[in-house]
């Protein structure tokens, strides 16, 4: 599924998204502990988190996440947005919880 489809499906608020039609989303990951995300988030996953600081963008870039979604209405500071732009990491927001967003995704991905 392409990121622009995911944005529409989940009703996300794009904060920093260059070209969502070219980004492939292959899964999802929920996590707020950066070391856990480093160890378990698969490349291509959309990552739901409340962590809105610059280190989040660095982790997303290292894991090649398809997009970071800040949940629960959390807003990033200007440095986080600037880092996302500089690193080319898509960043979106949502008023919903990680659980609500994952439930909306149920069935959206076909497992092999």
Secondary structure by P-SEA (a helix, b strand, c coil): ccaaaaaaaacccccccccccccccccccccccaaaaaaccccccccccccccaaaaaaaaaacccbbbbcccccccaaaaaaaaaacbbbbbbcccaaaaaaaaccccccc
